[in-house]
């Protein structure tokens, strides 16, 4: 983001991406075993990532 920096947004996005990667790894390991809730957890985290990306885009527009 250029212009006015918004503290924490970039690091928050990076942390959430790490969580998504962790969930994807968990899903891969548990693919043969049916673990209830993993798919819905993954979907919820993807929604959070999309929300953070959207927030970043909006903040970027405002800083111009």
C-alpha positions in Angstrom: 0.0 0.0 0.0 1.3 3.4 -0.9 0.6 6.7 0.7 -0.4 6.6 4.3 0.6 3.3 5.9 -2.0 1.4 7.8 -0.1 -0.3 10.6 -0.7 -4.0 10.9 -2.7 -4.7 7.7 0.2 -6.2 5.8 1.4 -8.3 8.7 -2.2 -9.4 9.4 -2.6 -10.5 5.8 0.7 -12.4 6.0 -0.4 -14.2 9.2 -3.8 -15.1 7.7 -2.0 -16.5 4.6 0.1 -18.6 6.9 -3.0 -20.0 8.6 -4.5 -20.8 5.2 -1.4 -22.7 4.2 -1.5 -24.6 7.5 -5.1 -25.6 6.9 -4.3 -26.7 3.3 -1.5 -28.8 4.7 -3.8 -30.3 7.3 -6.4 -31.1 4.6 -3.7 -32.8 2.5 -2.6 -35.0 5.5 -6.2 -35.8 6.5 -7.4 -36.5 2.9 -7.7 -40.2 3.5 -9.3 -39.7 7.0 -12.6 -38.0 7.1 -12.1 -35.1 9.6 -15.4 -33.2 10.1 -15.1 -29.5 10.0 -11.8 -29.1 8.2 -13.4 -28.1 4.9 -15.7 -25.5 6.6 -12.7 -24.2 8.6 -10.8 -23.8 5.4 -13.7 -21.9 3.7 -14.0 -19.6 6.7 -10.3 -18.7 6.6 -10.5 -18.1 2.8 -13.4 -15.7 3.5 -11.2 -13.9 6.1 -8.3 -13.6 3.5 -10.7 -12.2 0.9 -11.9 -9.7 3.4 -8.4 -8.6 4.3 -7.5 -8.3 0.6 -10.6 -6.2 0.0 -9.8 -4.0 3.0 -6.3 -3.5 1.7 -7.6 -2.5 -1.7 -10.0 0.0 -0.1 -7.3 1.5 2.1 -5.0 1.7 -0.9 -7.6 3.7 -2.8 -8.2 6.0 0.1 -4.5 6.8 0.4 -4.2 8.0 -3.1 
